[in-house]
Each structure stands twice: as C-alpha cells, then as structure tokens.
Amino acid sequence: MVVLDVAEDLRPLLYGSWRRARRGGLVGGPPPDPDATLGHVVQSVGVPLTEVGALRRADGTVLGPSCRPGLDDIVRVEPAARPQPLAEPRFVLDVHLGALSRRLRLLGLDVAYRNDSADDELLAQAIRERRVLLTRDRGLLFRRSLPRGAYVRGDRPDDQAHDVLDRFAPPLAPLTRCVSCGAELRPVPREEVLAEVEPGTRRTATHFTRCIACSQIYWRGAHARRLDAFIATTSADHPAPGVAHP
C-alpha cells in the first residue's frame, strides 16, 4: 500500500471519500494500477500536480512524479512554493471565472477570457500563447497536454484575485487594460469622445482612455472610489518581487 502524507494546504483538494477516510494528512491504498507512477497516485486522490511542490519519502529523498512508488512507501506531498513569479505573466481563465478576469485586468494583467470557451480551446490557447491556465476545474489541470496551470482558491472573486497574486506575484499596472476584452488602454483627448458619452459625463469627466481593440471608453465615474480601494488594497498586500523565473 502506498501512503501519501498530504500537506495541510493541499487537503481541501482531496476527493470527498479520501477527505473522510484520511487520518490527519495520511491517505493510502493500492495504486490505481500496478504500473501507476507516483504522479498518477497523487492525482487519483484529487490533487493536481500543478499544486504540488516536492514529493519526498520519509527519509527525505525527493521523488519525481514519473517514478513508480514502492508498495510500502510513505510519500510526503508538499504544496507548490509561493510566490512563483513568472518572467511573462500571462493567464487564460476558464468560463466560470469571469468576475476574476475583470479584477485581474483592472490591475493591468494580461488575461485572456471568453465565457464560451470549450475545454480543448482553453488548453490550445494556453499552449499557443504560453499562458497559465487558471481554473477551479481539477479535470482541466489533470490534462497531460497542459504545460502550466493553477487551481484558484476562494469562492469570492476578491479572494480569488488575492490567491492568484499571492501565488504568482505579477507586477501590477492598474487601469491600463480594458476590463471587457483585456487589450491596452490609451489616453484620448476629451474632445474626441464627447459625442460618445452621456451629457452628465461630459460635464464631470476630464480625462478619458479608450481600448485599442474594442474602443470601449473609460473615465472616473461613480464606482471610482470602490475601484481605488480594491487597487490600493491589492497593491499594498502583493508587492511584486524583483526576481522572476522563466
């Protein structure tokens, strides 16, 4: 029997039957098949390898996910280290994370999102554009073809945003991207957009930006204070480190 000593941070990912049966962080049983790798065993209890850091025997030996565990092995499953800063922080989000996509774009992150993307389309885009796939669907993270992904923790969009920033520590550039499509914003002269906004906006707004892709116009409106508070909090809580890993 292979026994996995699952770190506390990873235990919420265990399938329900394993969460109920575990003793502390220990889960165990026969491998899914005699030729199963350690990675297969870990994922068979519900933990995607994207969330795993080191796999260690009780004696401290580090094991790779492709190795075949011994029947009497006790393997410590440790969480991925945080932060994991990226040389090119680029993300693609699954269809259930629309609110998160808007928050990350508000902070200036390069985020691809469509509310009608099929799973295979998400995987293809992640590979083609070298994006990290963010999802709460473990099935997507189990896909062998996925080069890089992450399970998003939290039920509220604000909590999810904090989780992504805590894990990847991307540099922030608030109010530089369109929250609708994710493209960059450019300042535009006030006179250029007056005919496209409501009379009340013409009277009160002085500075405008326009999306270079979808032409959406932005200005400081009624929600500015709430957005400023979110930006200030996240910027203070998640300063980007100076070193990035490729």
N, C-alpha and C positions, 0 to 999 in steps of 0.2 A: 504494500500500500504506500502510495506517495502522499506525504503530508505537507500541506502548504501553510506556512505561518504568515498570514496576510496582515500587513501593517494596518494600523487603525484608520489611516486616511483612505485606504482602499476598500475597507469592509462594506461601506454603503453600496459598492458596485457588485457585491456578491449576489448571485441569483437567490431568490427567496428561500428555496429549500436549503441552500448552504448557509444562509444567514441564521436560519432557525436551528440548524444542526451543529453549528460550529461551537467549539469550546474556546472562549477567548477569541484569538485570531486564527485558530487552527481549523483547517478543513482538510479532509482526506478521503481517499478512496482509490480504487484501481484506475489507471489511466484509461481514457476513452477507448483506446485500442493498444495492443502490445507495442506498436511502433510509434506511439504518440511522442512528440517532442515535449519538452518542458513548456514551451510556449503554448502548445495545444492544451496542455493540462491546465495552465493558468487561465486561459480563455474559456475553458469548459466550465469553470465555476463562476464566470461572469465578468472577469477583469480584463479589459483590452490591454494589449501590450503597449499601446500608446501612453498608458497611465503608469507603467512600471519603470522603475529605475533599475536597481540591481536585483539579481536573483542569487541568493547565497545559501550554501549548505551551512549546517550548524557549526562547522569548523571554520567558517569564513570564506571558503572557496567560492569564487564568483563563477556562476554558470551562465552560459549563453542560452537564449530561448530555443536554439536549434538542437541542443543536446538532448539525449534520452535519459531521463532520470532513472535511478535505481529504485527498486520496489520498496526499499527501506529508507529512502531519502526523506529528510525533513528540510524543506527549502523555504527560506525567508523571502517573501515577496515585498520589496520596498517600493515606495512611490517614486515617481519621477521627481528629480530635484527641481526646486524653484529658486530663482527665476531661470527661464530658458530663453534668454534674449536671442532674437533672430537677426541675421545680417540684413535680410529683406523681409520685414514683417508684412505679409500678405495673407489674407484669410478668405475663405469661402464658407458660408453658413448654410445649414440645411433649412428646409422650408418652414420649420417651426420656430425659427429664431429671428423673425422679422423685427421685433422690438429691440433685440440686442444689436442687430445690424445698424439700426438708426443711431443708437447710442455710440457705437464704435466709430461710425462715420462722423458723428458730431465731434468726436475727439480727434478727427483727422486721420484715421486709419484706413488703409487700402482694403476695403471689404467688398467682396462680390456676394450678391444675394438676389435670388428670384423666388417668388412664392409658388412657382410651379415647376421647379427643377426636380427631375427624377433622380433616383439614387445614382444610376450609372452616369448621368450628366454631371453630377457633383464630383464624382470620382475622376471623370475625364478632365474636368476643369481644374481640379486640384493638381493633377499630374501635369497638364499642359501649361498652366500658369504658375506652377511651383507655389501653390497656396497651401496653408494649413487648413484642413477641414475641421470646423467647429460644429459639434453636434451633441445631442443628448440621446442619440440612437446608437447603442453599442453595436448593433449589427453592422452599421457602416464602418465602425472602427475595426471590426474583425476582418474586413476585406483585405486580402493579401496584396492587392494592387495599390493600396493606399500608401503613399510614401511618408506622409506626416499628417497626424490628426490629433484631436484633443477632445475629451469629454468635458462638456460645460457643466459646471456645478452651480446649483442655485435654481430656484423657481421664479424669482423676480428678475426682470431684466437688469435692474441696477446691480443686484448681487452677481448676476452672470457677467456683467461688464467688469466688475471688480475681480472676479475669478480669472478672466482672460488676461487682464492687466497684471495681476499678481503672478501668473504663470509665465507670460512672455515678455513682460516689461518693455513694450514698444515705446519709442519716442512719440510724444503726443504733439499734435498741431491743431488745436481746436478751431472750429469754424472755418476750415479750409476746404471741406468737401461737402458735396451735395448729399443730404440725408436720404434723398429719394433714389438716386442712381449710383452714388459713390464717386462720381467724377470730381475734378477740381473746380473750385470757385475762383472767379476773377473779379476784381473791383470794376464797377462800371459807373460812368458819370450819371448823376441824378437825372439830368435832362433826358438821358437816353431811355429811361424806364418809366417816366412819369405817366405816359399814356397807357401803361400796362398794369398800373396799381390803382387801388381804390382811393377816392378823394381823401379819406381820413389818413391814409398812409402818406399821401403827397404832402399833407400839412405837417406831419410829425417826424417823418423819417428823413434823414440827411445822407446816409451812407448805404450803398447797395452793392451786392455782389450777384453774379449770375453764373450758373453752372455752364461749363464749356460743352457739355454733352446734351443735356435735356433742356437747357435755357431757363430752368427754374430760377426765380429771383428771390433773394433773401435780404432782410433788413431786421433791425432790432424792433421787435414787436411786443405784444402783450406777455409772451412767455419768456422774455429775455432774462428776467431775474431768476426764474426757476432753472433755466439752462445754465446761467452763470454759476449758480450754486452747485449744480452737478459737475460742471467742468472744474470748478475750484476744488471740490472735494476729491475728485478722482486724480487731479493733477498733484495735489498735496500727498495723497495716500500712495501714489505709484510713480515716484520719480524714476526715470529711465536710467539704468546703469550705463557706464561708459564703455563696457566691453560687450561685443556681440559675437555670437558663434554662428558659423555658416550652416 
